[in-house]
């Protein structure tokens, strides 16, 4: 049995707080993502969740996505999801999540979409 791992990094890209996920988002790694999202939202009201290097997302990962969205809303912020693979886009569409998020191909597009007045 292989152990799933996830690297979570937080950075700034202009006005955006960026939480970048690389690896597998599941019930074991979900709490770390939630913590990073919370920290990022204290630093900026604009959040980009970069999933470009995400290999796998379980239902716990989808729950983190929804909780992150709600957390951004409560903080008066906005959230974009960046770098969705075709598979993740299909899953998020099937569960009705695509309508919650601003979807962007990269951080530049996320910045433009979130900062448009």
NORLIN-V37039 format. One record per residue. N is the residue number from 1. SS is DSSP state (A for helix, B for strand, O for the rest). Layout:
BEGIN
n:N ss:SS
n:N ss:SS
END
This chain:
BEGIN
n:1 ss:O
n:2 ss:O
n:3 ss:O
n:4 ss:O
n:5 ss:O
n:6 ss:B
n:7 ss:B
n:8 ss:B
n:9 ss:B
n:10 ss:B
n:11 ss:B
n:12 ss:B
n:13 ss:B
n:14 ss:O
n:15 ss:O
n:16 ss:B
n:17 ss:B
n:18 ss:B
n:19 ss:B
n:20 ss:B
n:21 ss:B
n:22 ss:B
n:23 ss:B
n:24 ss:B
n:25 ss:B
n:26 ss:O
n:27 ss:O
n:28 ss:O
n:29 ss:O
n:30 ss:A
n:31 ss:A
n:32 ss:A
n:33 ss:A
n:34 ss:A
n:35 ss:A
n:36 ss:A
n:37 ss:A
n:38 ss:A
n:39 ss:A
n:40 ss:A
n:41 ss:A
n:42 ss:A
n:43 ss:A
n:44 ss:O
n:45 ss:O
n:46 ss:B
n:47 ss:B
n:48 ss:B
n:49 ss:B
n:50 ss:B
n:51 ss:B
n:52 ss:B
n:53 ss:B
n:54 ss:B
n:55 ss:B
n:56 ss:B
n:57 ss:B
n:58 ss:O
n:59 ss:A
n:60 ss:A
n:61 ss:A
n:62 ss:A
n:63 ss:A
n:64 ss:A
n:65 ss:A
n:66 ss:A
n:67 ss:A
n:68 ss:A
n:69 ss:A
n:70 ss:A
n:71 ss:A
n:72 ss:A
n:73 ss:A
n:74 ss:A
n:75 ss:O
n:76 ss:O
n:77 ss:O
n:78 ss:B
n:79 ss:B
n:80 ss:B
n:81 ss:B
n:82 ss:B
n:83 ss:O
n:84 ss:O
n:85 ss:O
n:86 ss:A
n:87 ss:A
n:88 ss:A
n:89 ss:A
n:90 ss:A
n:91 ss:A
n:92 ss:A
n:93 ss:A
n:94 ss:A
n:95 ss:O
n:96 ss:O
n:97 ss:O
n:98 ss:A
n:99 ss:A
n:100 ss:A
n:101 ss:O
n:102 ss:B
n:103 ss:B
n:104 ss:B
n:105 ss:O
n:106 ss:O
n:107 ss:A
n:108 ss:A
n:109 ss:A
n:110 ss:A
n:111 ss:A
n:112 ss:A
n:113 ss:A
n:114 ss:A
n:115 ss:A
n:116 ss:O
n:117 ss:O
END
